[in-house]
Amino acid sequence: MSISKNLGKIAAHGHGSNCDKKEMKSRKSLALDRFIPHNTSNHAYKVLKTSPEQPNKAIERSIDPERFRSTTPAFFSTFGNSDQFNDFNDSDDIMITSTPRRQETQYHNSGDTNDVNTNNSNNNNNNNNYINNDNNNNNNGNDNNNDISNNNINTNTNVNYDTGSDDLIHKKFIEISLGLNSPNRILNFNHNARFVQVNTPISQYNQTSNEFPVTSSQQIGKYNRPKKRLKSHIPFRVLDAPSLRNDFYSNLISWSGKTGNILVGLGSAVYIWSETQGAIPILKIENSNDFITCVSFSPNNLYFIIGTKFGYLLLFSQINLTDNITPLCKIKLNSFKGITCTEWFHLHDSIENQNFFISGEETGEISLFKIIETSNNTELHCIGKIQAQKQQVCGISINYDNTMVAVGGNDNSCSLWDIKSFNNAKLKFLLNHNAAVKAVAFCPWSKSLLATGGGSKDKTIKFWHTKTGTLINKIKTTGQVTSLIWSSRYKQIVATFGFGDIEKPLLLILYSYPKLTQLLYVKTPQPLRALSAVLSPDFTSICVATNDETLRFFRLWEDNEDVIIQSQMEGLYGSRLIEFMEGIHHLDKKQNLR
């Protein structure tokens, strides 16, 4: 018997002159359950709207199904029209048997409810059967063959209801039409789907609690949801920086660890931005063809260095800052090539280290300078030079104890040098990328860990063990890596990006280490290029110079954690052998290191 005939008789029966008040009351509640998109439950809509003798008034008073469906997301319609599962056919028949109070499926249009009551005693033995899944099962003389295959749910299903309420009949019919009580239908995806088909018999549907069969995550496939939702971020301050050069090879910002001032190179001029005094002009180059290529504050004292395209190196002090102050010292390199970057020595255990810094040049050379203070003046003395790269130097980083320097270059590599004796420096390793390497950073809390980032043809961040030159890990990004900054309080690293994904532009991403999980990102409404970035003195924020001639300040970390001196966490180097060399001992001592 077809669905429309059965439900047509159920609907027609409720309009007889002898319907009791309870039945009419239950019929009025049908409107509360009928708002399901027509494309998904066309059987139910056919039945509910089929009563030529007397249309249901509750349906007439309710919202128009077409209008309701137009304001509802087309989830059911889209999902039902897809080929992800096999839907019911219009020709499918579902046999519905009545409840103990109304066991007769064929309700008569005459409205004689006695016909229902006379059949109660004939079907008491079927009260405990909710859905019959046995083949060749006889119920009221009907032979229904229930065949559940891997791709098709059985649609010839006998249903016994526990109550005679019409609204419950309606609900059960909607459940069958939508396949809500059948995990086979819901989880029966095509062969390209990620989830595994689950063949759970319909008979496992709980008759008393109306709960669906529970399946384990191994059966339905595991969805790896991130533990923490990725957060977006906005700057807490934006400063205009007119004439900021859009140059990948320049390093035009620095943040003083002593005063908190910001040093910025803008074209052929240099400014210091102070919280108390605002913008202070420091230098204006008279030669119109020359311009600023790098600026750098000393982390150890009040000195700062400015480098130019024509190879000039100027030394200033933050004491008594005034407009266009005179430099303490000015020298010109013999190569007459631009100075691209500078890096200062760490104090470590010697106070003398505070006046040492290394400069990188367009020739591929790096030079070690020392600031010599006398009673009369201050001088810059060049101690030695190293041909660190074949092409221009893009980035420099010095390890904690000033014994090793990493030099990123435009020849698609980062060279690692032993500088215990600078004039007798030894090349330890050559760390390769597929593009220029500007982003170079030694980890402050793991002394043998180095991070390097490649340019627009590489877009990869790599992590190295500096004592062995081993590539520990790497992660592919969506943009040109312009800077890498380690957090001093958390095991995290932030990367800024230049040229990258035009459709989904990202300015920076904060990663955890060593899992390299994305914790935070900054995206922009239009492609924006981060030229370089520096860390704040309190290790909580970074300042990013961008190609729209602005400086953007982002607070990424809190200051309620102590600075990490040395981390001995397992997994930092991804190798038990390397971690054993670094003095990291694993808890599992039974496992031999090989």
Number of C-alpha atoms within 10 A of each C-alpha: 13 15 20 19 14 20 24 21 18 22 23 24 21 21 20 16 10 12 14 11 9 10 15 14 13 13 21 15 14 20 18 11 12 19 16 18 20 17 15 21 20 16 20 22 19 15 20 22 14 19 17 9 10 12 15 21 11 13 17 11 9 13 12 11 15 10 9 13 17 10 8 11 10 13 11 16 14 11 12 16 14 11 10 17 18 18 18 19 9 11 8 12 18 21 19 25 22 26 23 23 19 24 27 21 19 20 23 16 16 12 16 15 17 9 15 19 14 13 17 16 11 12 19 13 9 18 14 11 15 20 17 19 21 13 12 12 14 13 14 11 7 12 13 20 16 18 16 17 10 12 16 15 23 20 20 20 22 23 21 24 25 19 14 15 18 21 20 18 22 21 15 18 20 21 14 17 20 21 17 14 22 22 21 25 24 17 18 21 18 15 10 7 11 12 18 16 21 16 18 15 15 21 16 16 19 13 15 8 7 9 11 15 15 10 11 8 10 9 12 14 12 12 9 6 7 10 7 10 10 13 11 11 15 13 16 10 11 14 12 11 19 12 15 24 23 16 15 20 24 25 28 28 26 25 25 23 19 15 14 15 22 22 25 28 29 20 20 21 18 22 21 22 17 14 10 7 10 11 16 16 17 20 20 16 14 10 9 9 9 16 22 30 26 26 26 24 26 24 20 18 15 15 20 19 23 26 31 24 21 19 22 20 22 20 20 20 17 17 8 7 14 11 13 14 14 14 17 14 15 16 14 14 15 8 12 15 17 25 32 28 27 26 21 23 23 22 17 12 8 8 10 13 17 19 20 22 20 22 23 31 28 24 19 21 20 24 19 21 19 17 19 12 11 8 5 6 9 15 17 19 13 15 13 14 18 19 14 26 24 15 18 24 30 30 30 27 24 24 21 19 13 17 15 24 26 27 30 34 28 22 19 21 23 31 18 24 22 17 17 14 9 17 12 12 18 15 15 16 17 15 21 17 22 15 20 30 33 32 29 28 25 26 24 22 20 21 18 19 19 23 25 29 34 32 26 20 15 20 24 21 23 20 22 20 21 22 16 11 16 14 16 18 17 15 11 12 19 18 26 31 33 31 26 25 22 22 22 21 20 17 19 21 22 21 25 27 30 27 23 22 14 13 9 12 21 26 23 25 20 24 19 16 15 18 12 14 16 19 18 18 20 17 16 13 10 11 18 19 27 28 28 28 28 21 22 20 16 14 19 17 20 20 22 25 27 23 21 16 16 16 23 19 21 20 16 16 17 12 11 8 10 9 15 14 11 11 13 14 13 16 15 21 24 14 13 18 15 18 19 14 11 15 10 18 15 15 8 7 8 7 8 8 9 5
